[in-house]
Amino acid sequence: MSEPRSLRLAGGRLAALAWGDDQAPTWLALHGWLDNAASFSRLAPRLVADLGIRVVAIDFAGHGLSYHRRGDYALWDYCHDLLDACDHLGLARVPLLAHSMGAGVACLTAAALPERVETLVLLDGLGALTTEAGEAPGQLRKGLLADRRPLSTGPRYPDNETAVAARVAGGATPIDAETARPLVSRNLESLPGGHVQLRTDARLLRPSLVRLSPEQVGAMLAAIRCPVLLVEGETGILGERARARQARAAVARLTRRVLPGGHHLHLEPSAAAGVAEAIVEWHES
């Protein structure tokens, strides 16, 4: 598979990886929480070969090699990362390939700025985490108190494989070492003495100050007008949960595919080819 090229976008604030010819139609790829552009390292080359496109995957602010933002990391703030990348690349209207948190960012952007989004391919993610209106004061309290505490430094590890093992043991969703390795490798910086440290902004681990309510997310999803492909893992985070069913029902032009794999099925060595096949079939139909 082809090796990606490294890019700096938006005045150098955002790092990115690009696969495919610069003159080919461009898809912008958006990763999940605490991941980075390497999330697409097994899927992007397949899509480039089968669809003749270019895939540009960005590191959101605070992730990977991108800058650390001053202030909060609210979900809607990442919409500016998406738009800044599109403006830098000269993309007035773009297909989005998005996983997990990135899928939430893609959905918000498609709802608010439908003229900027051509299609959505969502990977085990739809909509956003929500807070009921009555729980908003408690959510704000958690966020404010967390922001007042001293910021801890990122974990240090004696070598890359120890860092991979820590991701496997402590990930928010199940992930194996082979799947996690590209994500962890991009997220490490070397320290004196041979140790490595995570680059991720530690503030990403703090609770959100404010979340959208279920009703607000439902309205966002109902406002999406472009075609949507949702590829879920059989053991992913959506399934037949009530909120997931409601979210799918809210999207007017949604095609759903459930494939073998977990939350990171697009990065799993055994599942990535199947994800690519589903995307190609939908795109060409």
Secondary structure, DSSP 4 states (H G I P E B T S, - for coil): -PPPEEEEETTTTEEEEEES-TTSPEEEEE--TT--GGGGTTTHHHHHHHH--EEEEEPPTTSTTSPPPSS---TTHHHHHHHHHHHHHT-SSEEEEEETHHHHHHHHHHHH-GGGEEEEEEES--S-----GGGHHHHHHHHHHHHHSPPPPPPEESSHHHHHHHHHHH-SS---HHHHHHHHHHTEEE-GGG-EEE-S-GGGGSPPS----HHHHHHHHHT--S-EEEEEETTSS-TT-HHHHHHHHH-TTEEEEEESS-TTTTTSTTTHHHHHHHHHHHHH-
